[in-house]
């Protein structure tokens, strides 16, 4: 009897295959990192650098194809809303830069959790900006631009004040 492993189950519609991620791995979000060329999920070791590791395995070509589909655009929109709610209290976006806020940062439970969560948010926000910059789709670009203008994000510096109108003094 041969000792070959059974072939993984076929990927369900949408290109997801939960069997690809073993107990010691996490699945990279396909809306941020794409999928493997065969449309199975990208998986990385489970650790505090999982999001950064997903970035090193990203597949922009499959991501581009996912973001052409209505469900992909909807999922990207939901991701942007989640980043806005969960991450912008800790990070600020200025142009193409994402920097950690030093003041007014909400408290999170546990130092390790706070650091991991915060670091993950920084990675995810940078990836969202990268996707927006590379996208040719006006919907995707618009969603990322809206994230940059979010009320929790810093506002762009005001333009130089205009000269006061001239007139007579009272």
Helices and strands as residue ranges (DSSP letters): G 18-20, E 25-27, H 30-33, E 43-45, H 50-56, H 60-66, H 70-86, E 91-94, E 97-100, H 111-134, H 138-148
